[in-house]
Amino acid sequence: MTRKKPSILNKIYALEDLEVHAKKHLPKPVFGYVAGGAERNHTLRNNAEDFANYKFVPNILRNVSERSTKTEIFGRQWDAPFGISPMGVSALAAYRGDIILADAAQKMNIPMVISGSSLIPMEEIIKLAPGTWFQAYLPGEHDKVENLVLRVKKAGFETLVLTVDVAVLAGRENNLRNGFSTPLRPSFSLLYQGLTHPNWSMNTFLKTIFKHGMPHFENFLAERGEPVFSASINRDFGKRSNLNWEHLKQIRKLWDGNLIVKGILNKGDALKAINLGADAIIISNHGGRQLDSAISSIKALENIRPYIKGDCKLFVDSGFRRGTDVIKALALGADFVFIGRPFLYAASIAGIAGVTHAINLLKEEIDRDMALLGVNEIDELGHELLQKY
């Protein structure tokens, strides 16, 4: 029996609409955690604002009746040139959030990346969605690095993403203002938020507790991590300031699948990662959630692309919301784009139907924009279609 489409999706016409409805649905601490960036949110805002610096120069009368959004990455053809970025504690925003995102991505034939700070075991997710990628936050000790990589390999993942821009925890005072902390601390404010957001309380938080027990950080290390209310969480979060290029060398020796380095913003780091064996890099400022006033990802892409030669793929994330945003990145030389928050918002308000709807919206925008630009294939998108202001 076909499930009826949630009525709320009739009000969702673009990815930006999802944030409006998620803000109403989610408790203030949870929404603030997902939506916020670091310090004054300069990087968060610049990610979106800098797209306006690039304008299109379209072609006409090109017969675009046979156009396609299909894209090949790592020997597999995907139905769109974008995927779902890793997002921590997704299961707090949406019931079984990581599974919903992975399942929808598999059904829509786009890649989804599980976060190392997810609350559902990687083995459970990869069993449901075998094409899923895994993102790791590297522990600072070589033995823990090895054990984690071996666990990921044993689980059956083919693509490993190493996030490298989290040497220390970011200054996210917006979390404190909104009442979100790591670990979560019971309080009257948190109780009030739960009572005033009964849909989330009943269908996400309490449903998770009753069916699956207290959520734990399942994938930081080779063994199960601490529960979300544990005071020792920050101990596991904070041991990354000694990470260096030797850890990447170690992982390249251990990992024979696709290896991606995420969190690069300058050409020197990009070239070094490639020289050490990265199959792809993701240009990213962590969605504005790490270093405030960092360069926007679209600008970093423009800076780095001319220096990347050979087979290494160049991906980008942070701030993408529209088909035109994605196409601008592809025209500047990105091979693929990753997007996070909107898909988690979609999962929170409408489950797998919401994520599927969001994927379709963005895919349709890209298809329409390609037609208006006069191109039929993704690899036809190039610099000549853009003018910078």
C-alpha positions as CSV (number, residue, x, y, z in Angstrom):
1,M,0.0,0.0,0.0
2,T,1.3,3.4,-1.0
3,R,1.6,5.8,1.9
4,K,-0.1,9.1,1.6
5,K,2.3,12.0,1.1
6,P,2.5,14.1,4.4
7,S,0.5,17.3,3.8
8,I,3.2,19.5,5.1
9,L,5.2,18.8,2.0
10,N,2.6,20.6,-0.1
11,K,4.1,23.8,1.5
12,I,7.7,22.9,0.6
13,Y,8.7,24.5,-2.7
14,A,12.4,24.8,-2.2
15,L,15.0,23.7,0.3
16,E,14.9,27.0,2.2
17,D,11.3,26.2,3.1
18,L,12.3,23.2,5.1
19,E,14.2,25.3,7.6
20,V,11.1,27.4,8.4
21,H,9.0,24.4,9.2
22,A,11.8,22.5,11.1
23,K,12.2,25.6,13.3
24,K,8.6,25.2,14.4
25,H,8.8,21.5,14.8
26,L,12.1,21.1,16.7
27,P,12.8,22.2,20.2
28,K,14.9,25.4,20.3
29,P,18.1,23.6,21.5
30,V,18.0,20.9,18.8
31,F,17.1,23.3,16.0
32,G,19.8,25.8,17.1
33,Y,22.4,23.0,17.2
34,V,21.6,22.0,13.6
35,A,21.1,25.5,12.2
36,G,23.9,27.4,14.0
37,G,27.5,28.1,13.1
38,A,30.5,29.2,15.1
39,E,30.9,32.5,17.1
40,R,29.3,35.4,15.0
41,N,28.2,33.1,12.2
42,H,30.2,35.1,9.6
43,T,31.3,31.9,7.8
44,L,27.8,30.5,7.9
45,R,26.4,33.7,6.2
46,N,29.3,34.1,3.7
47,N,28.8,30.6,2.4
48,A,25.4,31.6,1.1
49,E,26.1,35.2,0.2
50,D,29.2,34.5,-1.9
51,F,27.1,32.6,-4.5
52,A,25.8,35.9,-5.6
53,N,29.2,36.9,-6.8
54,Y,28.9,34.5,-9.8
55,K,26.3,35.3,-12.5
56,F,25.3,33.0,-15.4
57,V,25.9,33.7,-19.1
58,P,23.4,31.2,-20.8
59,N,23.4,29.7,-24.3
60,I,20.2,29.5,-26.3
61,L,18.8,27.3,-29.1
62,R,20.9,24.3,-28.1
63,N,18.2,21.5,-28.1
64,V,18.2,20.4,-24.5
65,S,15.5,17.8,-24.8
66,E,18.0,15.0,-24.0
67,R,19.6,16.5,-20.9
68,S,20.6,14.4,-17.9
69,T,21.7,15.1,-14.4
70,K,23.5,11.7,-14.0
71,T,27.1,11.9,-12.8
72,E,29.7,9.2,-12.4
73,I,31.9,9.1,-9.3
74,F,34.2,6.2,-8.2
75,G,33.0,4.0,-11.0
76,R,29.3,4.3,-10.2
77,Q,26.7,6.4,-11.9
78,W,24.5,8.6,-9.6
79,D,21.2,10.1,-10.6
80,A,22.2,13.6,-9.5
81,P,25.5,15.6,-9.0
82,F,24.9,16.0,-5.3
83,G,24.8,13.9,-2.1
84,I,24.0,14.2,1.6
85,S,26.7,15.5,3.9
86,P,27.5,13.8,7.2
87,M,25.6,15.4,10.1
88,G,26.2,14.5,13.8
89,V,23.4,13.4,16.2
90,S,20.9,13.3,13.3
91,A,18.8,10.9,15.3
92,L,18.0,13.7,17.8
93,A,16.4,15.8,15.1
94,A,14.6,13.0,13.3
95,Y,13.6,9.6,14.5
96,R,16.3,7.2,13.3
97,G,17.6,10.1,11.3
98,D,20.7,8.5,9.8
99,I,18.7,5.5,8.6
100,I,16.1,7.7,7.1
101,L,18.7,9.7,5.2
102,A,20.6,6.7,4.1
103,D,17.5,4.9,2.9
104,A,16.2,7.8,1.0
105,A,19.6,8.4,-0.6
106,Q,19.8,4.8,-1.7
107,K,16.3,4.9,-3.2
108,M,17.1,8.1,-5.0
109,N,20.5,6.9,-6.1
110,I,22.6,9.6,-4.5
111,P,25.4,9.1,-2.0
112,M,24.9,9.7,1.7
113,V,27.7,10.0,4.3
114,I,27.2,8.8,7.9
115,S,28.8,11.0,10.5
116,G,31.2,9.6,13.0
117,S,29.1,11.3,15.7
118,S,26.0,9.5,14.7
119,L,23.8,7.8,17.3
120,I,23.1,4.6,15.2
121,P,25.7,1.9,14.7
122,M,27.4,2.0,11.3
123,E,26.8,-1.7,10.9
124,E,23.0,-1.2,11.1
125,I,23.0,1.6,8.5
126,I,25.3,-0.1,6.0
127,K,23.2,-3.2,6.1
128,L,20.1,-1.2,5.1
129,A,21.9,1.0,2.5
130,P,25.0,-0.7,1.2
131,G,26.2,2.2,-0.9
132,T,26.5,4.6,2.1
133,W,29.9,6.3,2.8
134,F,31.3,6.7,6.3
135,Q,32.9,9.8,7.8
136,A,35.3,9.5,10.6
137,Y,36.6,12.0,13.2
138,L,40.1,10.8,13.7
139,P,41.1,9.9,17.3
140,G,44.5,11.2,18.2
141,E,46.2,7.8,18.9
142,H,47.5,5.6,16.2
143,D,46.1,2.4,17.7
144,K,42.6,3.9,17.9
145,V,42.9,5.1,14.3
146,E,43.8,1.6,13.2
147,N,41.0,0.0,15.2
148,L,38.4,2.4,13.9
149,V,39.5,2.0,10.3
150,L,39.4,-1.8,10.6
151,R,35.8,-1.6,12.0
152,V,34.7,0.5,9.1
153,K,36.3,-2.0,6.7
154,K,34.7,-5.0,8.4
155,A,31.3,-3.3,8.3
156,G,31.5,-3.3,4.5
157,F,32.0,0.4,3.6
158,E,33.8,1.1,0.4
159,T,34.3,4.9,0.9
160,L,35.9,6.5,3.9
161,V,35.7,10.3,4.5
162,L,38.2,11.8,7.0
163,T,37.2,15.1,8.5
164,V,40.3,17.1,9.3
165,D,39.1,20.6,10.3
166,V,38.2,19.8,13.9
167,A,41.6,20.0,15.8
168,V,39.7,21.5,18.7
169,L,36.0,22.1,19.5
170,A,34.6,25.2,17.9
171,G,33.2,28.2,19.7
172,R,29.5,27.7,19.3
173,E,28.1,30.0,21.9
174,N,24.8,29.9,20.0
175,N,24.4,26.4,21.4
176,L,24.7,27.7,24.9
177,R,22.2,30.5,24.3
178,N,19.8,27.9,22.9
179,G,20.3,25.5,25.8
180,F,22.1,22.8,23.8
181,S,25.2,21.3,25.4
182,T,27.4,18.3,24.9
183,P,26.6,16.3,26.9
184,L,22.9,17.1,27.1
185,R,22.0,18.2,30.6
186,P,18.5,17.8,31.9
187,S,17.0,21.1,32.9
188,F,13.6,22.9,33.3
189,S,14.3,24.7,30.1
190,L,14.8,21.4,28.2
191,L,11.7,20.0,29.8
192,Y,9.7,23.1,28.7
193,Q,11.0,22.7,25.2
194,G,9.9,19.1,25.2
195,L,6.4,19.9,26.4
196,T,5.9,22.7,23.9
197,H,7.1,20.5,21.0
198,P,5.0,17.4,21.6
199,N,5.3,16.0,18.1
200,W,9.1,15.9,18.4
201,S,9.0,14.7,22.0
202,M,6.6,11.8,21.3
203,N,7.7,10.7,17.8
204,T,11.4,11.3,18.0
205,F,12.9,11.5,21.5
206,L,10.5,9.3,23.5
207,K,10.0,6.8,20.6
208,T,13.8,6.4,20.4
209,I,14.1,5.8,24.2
210,F,11.3,3.3,24.3
211,K,12.3,1.3,21.2
212,H,16.1,1.6,21.3
213,G,17.2,2.8,24.7
214,M,19.3,5.8,25.5
215,P,21.1,7.1,22.4
216,H,24.9,6.6,22.4
217,F,27.7,7.9,20.2
218,E,28.1,4.7,18.3
219,N,30.8,5.4,15.8
220,F,33.5,7.6,17.2
221,L,35.8,4.7,18.0
222,A,36.0,1.0,17.3
223,E,33.9,0.4,20.4
224,R,30.6,1.9,21.4
225,G,30.8,5.4,22.8
226,E,29.1,7.3,25.6
227,P,25.4,8.1,25.9
228,V,24.3,11.6,24.9
229,F,23.8,12.5,28.6
230,S,27.3,11.3,29.7
231,A,29.7,13.8,31.2
232,S,32.7,12.1,29.6
233,I,31.6,12.8,26.0
234,N,33.9,15.8,25.7
235,R,36.9,13.6,26.7
236,D,36.3,11.6,23.5
237,F,35.6,14.8,21.4
238,G,38.6,16.7,22.4
239,K,41.6,14.4,21.7
240,R,42.4,15.6,18.2
241,S,44.7,18.5,18.6
242,N,47.7,16.3,17.9
243,L,46.5,15.0,14.5
244,N,48.9,15.5,11.6
245,W,49.7,14.2,8.2
246,E,51.3,11.0,9.6
247,H,47.8,9.9,10.6
248,L,46.6,10.3,7.0
249,K,49.6,8.2,5.8
250,Q,48.7,5.6,8.3
251,I,45.1,5.4,7.1
252,R,46.1,5.2,3.5
253,K,48.1,2.1,4.3
254,L,45.2,0.5,6.2
255,W,42.4,1.5,3.8
256,D,42.2,0.1,0.3
257,G,38.9,1.6,-0.6
258,N,38.0,5.2,-1.7
259,L,39.7,7.7,0.6
260,I,38.4,11.2,0.9
261,V,39.8,14.1,3.0
262,K,37.2,16.6,4.1
263,G,37.7,20.1,5.4
264,I,40.3,21.6,3.1
265,L,40.3,25.3,2.2
266,N,43.7,26.0,0.7
267,K,45.7,24.6,-2.3
268,G,48.7,23.6,-0.2
269,D,46.7,21.2,1.9
270,A,44.8,20.0,-1.1
271,L,48.0,19.1,-2.9
272,K,49.5,17.4,0.1
273,A,46.4,15.3,0.6
274,I,46.5,14.2,-3.0
275,N,50.2,13.4,-2.7
276,L,49.5,11.2,0.3
277,G,47.0,9.2,-1.7
278,A,43.6,10.8,-1.3
279,D,41.2,9.8,-4.0
280,A,39.1,12.9,-3.5
281,I,39.0,16.0,-1.3
282,I,36.0,17.9,0.0
283,I,36.5,21.6,0.0
284,S,34.6,22.5,3.2
285,N,34.4,24.9,6.1
286,H,32.2,22.5,8.0
287,G,29.1,24.5,7.2
288,G,30.4,27.5,9.1
289,R,30.6,25.4,12.3
290,Q,34.3,25.5,13.0
291,L,36.5,28.6,12.3
292,D,34.5,31.7,12.0
293,S,35.5,34.2,9.3
294,A,36.9,31.3,7.2
295,I,36.8,31.6,3.5
296,S,33.5,30.5,1.8
297,S,33.6,27.1,0.1
298,I,32.7,28.4,-3.3
299,K,35.5,30.9,-3.2
300,A,38.0,28.2,-1.9
301,L,36.9,26.0,-4.8
302,E,37.7,28.8,-7.3
303,N,41.1,29.2,-5.7
304,I,42.0,25.5,-5.6
305,R,40.6,24.0,-8.8
306,P,43.4,25.3,-11.2
307,Y,46.0,23.3,-9.2
308,I,44.3,20.0,-9.0
309,K,45.4,17.6,-11.8
310,G,45.1,13.9,-12.5
311,D,42.5,11.5,-11.2
312,C,41.8,13.0,-7.8
313,K,38.1,14.1,-7.5
314,L,37.2,17.6,-6.2
315,F,34.0,17.8,-4.1
316,V,32.6,20.7,-2.2
317,D,30.0,21.4,0.6
318,S,28.8,24.2,2.9
319,G,26.0,26.6,2.1
320,F,24.4,25.0,-0.9
321,R,20.6,25.4,-1.1
322,R,19.6,25.9,-4.7
323,G,20.2,24.1,-8.1
324,T,21.9,27.3,-9.2
325,D,24.3,27.0,-6.3
326,V,25.2,23.4,-7.3
327,I,25.6,24.4,-11.0
328,K,27.9,27.3,-10.1
329,A,30.2,24.9,-8.2
330,L,30.2,22.4,-11.1
331,A,30.9,25.2,-13.6
332,L,33.9,26.2,-11.4
333,G,35.3,22.7,-11.6
334,A,33.7,20.7,-8.7
335,D,33.0,17.1,-9.6
336,F,30.3,16.7,-7.0
337,V,28.5,18.8,-4.3
338,F,27.3,17.7,-0.8
339,I,24.5,19.3,1.2
340,G,23.5,18.6,4.8
341,R,21.0,20.7,6.9
342,P,18.1,20.8,4.5
343,F,17.9,17.1,4.2
344,L,17.9,16.7,8.0
345,Y,15.2,19.3,8.3
346,A,13.2,17.3,5.8
347,A,13.7,14.1,7.8
348,S,12.6,15.8,11.0
349,I,9.3,17.1,9.7
350,A,8.3,14.3,7.2
351,G,10.6,11.3,7.5
352,I,11.8,9.5,4.4
353,A,9.0,11.1,2.3
354,G,10.4,14.5,3.3
355,V,14.0,13.6,2.3
356,T,12.8,12.1,-1.0
357,H,10.8,15.3,-1.7
358,A,13.8,17.5,-0.9
359,I,16.1,15.4,-3.2
360,N,13.5,15.7,-6.0
361,L,13.1,19.4,-5.6
362,L,16.9,20.0,-5.9
363,K,17.2,17.6,-8.8
364,E,14.4,19.3,-10.6
365,E,16.0,22.7,-10.1
366,I,19.2,21.4,-11.5
367,D,17.5,19.9,-14.5
368,R,15.6,23.1,-15.2
369,D,18.6,25.3,-14.8
370,M,20.6,23.1,-17.2
371,A,17.9,23.6,-19.8
372,L,17.9,27.4,-19.3
373,L,21.7,27.4,-19.6
374,G,21.6,25.4,-22.8
375,V,23.5,22.3,-21.7
376,N,22.6,18.6,-21.8
377,E,25.3,16.9,-19.7
378,I,26.9,17.8,-16.3
379,D,30.4,17.8,-17.9
380,E,29.3,20.6,-20.3
381,L,29.2,23.0,-17.3
382,G,32.2,25.2,-17.4
383,H,33.7,28.6,-16.6
384,E,32.3,30.1,-19.9
385,L,28.8,29.9,-18.3
386,L,29.8,32.2,-15.4
387,Q,30.8,35.8,-15.0
388,K,32.2,37.0,-11.6
389,Y,31.3,40.3,-10.1
